[in-house]
Amino acid sequence: MLTATTQEAVRLLRYIYYRDTSCGCPYHPADCIFEDASVLLLQLEAGGLIRCVCQEAPDKPESYELCKPLGSVSLLSLLLILNEGVHPVSPDVDEQRVYGRYGVVASRMGVVNQMMRSIFGEIHLTELCL
């Protein structure tokens, strides 16, 4: 349901959070490696979620700190900052993947997915004025 960009941004924010709290990265070390994080870092900084504290390496996650507690950042605010959306998935095909990927929020994501599928299914292209 979440785009690869949104998922990468969540991983990046969690990485910065865990690094700042001295807990270390709670994931497999390979999950703490980011592909082309520089664009995401700029978006997250422009959105007010992080700030650069080391101007010598502005393309590295280690150069950033959170501007607010991670627990106060909502998925909606992140989606708006990234200019991303949510993609409905077929519940019969992807249900296990959704539950496996999103853990404790999977049931809420499943409800959102079903609502989007129902609402979008009732909107016909002839009704859209683009």
Secondary structure, DSSP 8 states (H G I E B T S, - for coil): -B-HHHHHHHHHHHHHHHHHTTS---S-GGGG--SSHHHHHHHHHHTTSEEES-TT-TTSGGGEEESS-GGG--HHHHHHHHT--B----HHHHHHHHHHHHGGGHHHHHHHHHHHHHHHHT--GGG---
